[in-house]
Amino acid sequence: MPPKVAINKKKLMCGIVGYIGHRDAYPIIIKGLQRLEYRGYDSAGIALFDGENTHLSKTKGKVEDLKNKSESSIPTLGKLGLGHTRWATHGVPNDVNSHPHYSNSGDLVIIHNGIIENYDAIKQALIKRGYTFESDTDTEVLVNLIEEVKNKEGVKLGKAVQIALNQVVGAYAIAVFDQTKPDEIVVAKLGSPLAIGIGENEYFIASDASPFIEYTNNAVYLEDEEMAIVRIGKEIKLRKIKDDAIAYPNILELQLNLEEIEKGGYDHFMLKEIYEQPRAILDTYRGRLLADKGIIKMAGIDQNLEKFLNANRIIIVACGTSWHAGLVAEYIFEDLARIPVEVEYASEFRYRNPVITEKDVLIAISQSGETADTLAAIKLAKEKGAFVFGVCNVVGSSIARETHAGAYTHAGPEIGVASTKAFTTQITVLTLIALKLAYEKGTLSQSKYHEFLAELEGIPAKVEKTLLSNPVVEEISHIYKDSSNCLYLGRGYNFPVALEGALKLKEISYIHAEGYPAAEMKHGPIALIDEQMPVIVIATKKGHYEKVVSNIQEIKSRKGKIIAIVTEGDQSVKELADHVIEVPETSESLSPLLTTIPLQLLSYHIAVMRGCNVDQPRNLAKSVTVE
């Protein structure tokens, strides 16, 4: 029996699906693309081989557009096919730039996830050799390079792919077939995930297991710089791209609940994922937090405790929502464990020649575990001798493999492009780490430590209660859905929550929003406030309550509209604010897990009311795997 592993869906730009076997390829590929559409939805395409000819259909837009176009324009027959949904990197999103791409002869067909950095130099060389190009993509360059190598060297497709990939710089997951030899598909991977599903006399290829989970639960995940040839009736042939060494496939038995990747009765994945947060937070600390015994068990920390306790500082690197979780962690680590923390945008970290030593600990946070900038920051820190700890959601992802140790969030699949449960589960993991270090260092009293553990254990129930505010949030959303600008204010632990709230609104409703520390408002942003400007203020009882009340009075005196997130039973803010949304009382350091919930719901409802595509906001992909 193959070893059992729990898998989560990997999330990144562009989704690829392929099939070769005894079934009709078309329905498998279309359904697979729909499941992968969160990876990119600028364009989509499909190529089907019917036994004699290859039929291609591709279009700007979504998979549904592709389905409609394909069924009216090409025969959808054939037992071999490739499909692709794209997030544009090279070339604007249009029909021509959509994948799949043909080689000049028309024999080779390719789909590609990633980016070829030296494509232009290769393209110019191929033009000199007589090749022509229909699109602006780096992918069309790659398929013609493979064809050139195949013809010039007189080699089979697999060898041609290997030689070609040794000439390119960049990241890729590719699948390619030759219609003159339609019994095989060649696949390869560097930086972008690729799974091969193994069935009875059939193979499935996809960016993750979700497109084929109902057909087989046996899969091989390619490692970086590996390629595979899948042939009908034969075992997978696996090789290293660099040196042609034979590799041996590690067949995993997948455990993926099909219901997890469907909407489960919710209108949108985002709403489903917001409501999954009580369970997701519980799953994150399950088995780690033993509140009644006063124990936190985390193998990645336990085995490397000295590294953390002796660290001069902790550097946190992340992007987007994960960066906001890192900012919350900065407050928690410094407050509880008394360890200096710096939080960096991963995208900027390596470009300013940072000072890193072997006495530093770097924590890299990423939902997908594939974020290119974060991976680059990890590699730099490792070169400088720092200990690197990963916090991500996807088991077996690149960050999970590149770091010295780490902790999974166990949030389950997150399909909505705007992260919700990723944020709260990341904060949960980071809180557990901070509490454990505080206990080991003795910076928290026994009673305070036990109090924190009990509080954290009670958070899922409090999140559940906070979700009951949904009708109130919906009413408020209706009032402010047509706003042009919004201001989000918070202090202390809730300043990063204000940033995250503003990001959510920008991402899915396209309303301009800014997050600020509440005290900074009078150093500039107060000039923006008038009766048209909604100001969302996080004003919970713990922390800097009086100061925030004073900030609210300043807004009120300038006729700003105030939406306040308050602790249950609050009276002072209620008298000042135009609208209040209540959250249960908890300790200040855990309050972000509650205060972020109404802000997620607010963004969601406003986006729905404005007719925006909540799960697939324009220009965004789930994870940025290119720089």
Secondary structure as UniProt FT lines:
FT   STRAND          4..6
FT   STRAND          15..20
FT   HELIX           25..35
FT   HELIX           37..39
FT   STRAND          43..49
FT   STRAND          54..60
FT   HELIX           63..73
FT   STRAND          80..86
FT   TURN            95..97
FT   STRAND          101..102
FT   TURN            104..105
FT   STRAND          108..116
FT   TURN            117..118
FT   HELIX           119..128
FT   TURN            129..130
FT   HELIX           138..153
FT   HELIX           157..165
FT   TURN            166..167
FT   STRAND          170..178
FT   TURN            179..180
FT   TURN            182..183
FT   STRAND          184..191
FT   STRAND          195..199
FT   TURN            200..201
FT   STRAND          202..206
FT   HELIX           210..212
FT   TURN            213..215
FT   STRAND          218..221
FT   TURN            224..225
FT   STRAND          226..231
FT   TURN            232..233
FT   STRAND          237..240
FT   TURN            241..243
FT   STRAND          246..247
FT   STRAND          252..255
FT   HELIX           258..261
FT   TURN            264..265
FT   HELIX           269..275
FT   HELIX           277..285
FT   TURN            286..288
FT   STRAND          289..290
FT   HELIX           291..293
FT   STRAND          295..296
FT   HELIX           299..302
FT   TURN            303..304
FT   HELIX           305..309
FT   STRAND          313..318
FT   HELIX           320..332
FT   HELIX           333..337
FT   STRAND          341..345
FT   HELIX           346..349
FT   HELIX           350..352
FT   TURN            358..359
FT   STRAND          360..366
FT   HELIX           372..383
FT   TURN            384..385
FT   STRAND          387..392
FT   TURN            395..396
FT   HELIX           398..402
FT   STRAND          405..408
FT   HELIX           421..441
FT   HELIX           446..457
FT   HELIX           459..466
FT   HELIX           467..469
FT   HELIX           470..480
FT   TURN            481..482
FT   STRAND          485..490
FT   HELIX           492..494
FT   HELIX           495..509
FT   STRAND          512..517
FT   HELIX           518..523
FT   HELIX           525..528
FT   TURN            531..532
FT   STRAND          534..539
FT   HELIX           545..556
FT   TURN            557..559
FT   STRAND          561..567
FT   TURN            568..569
FT   HELIX           572..576
FT   STRAND          579..583
FT   HELIX           588..590
FT   HELIX           592..609
FT   TURN            610..611
FT   TURN            618..619
//
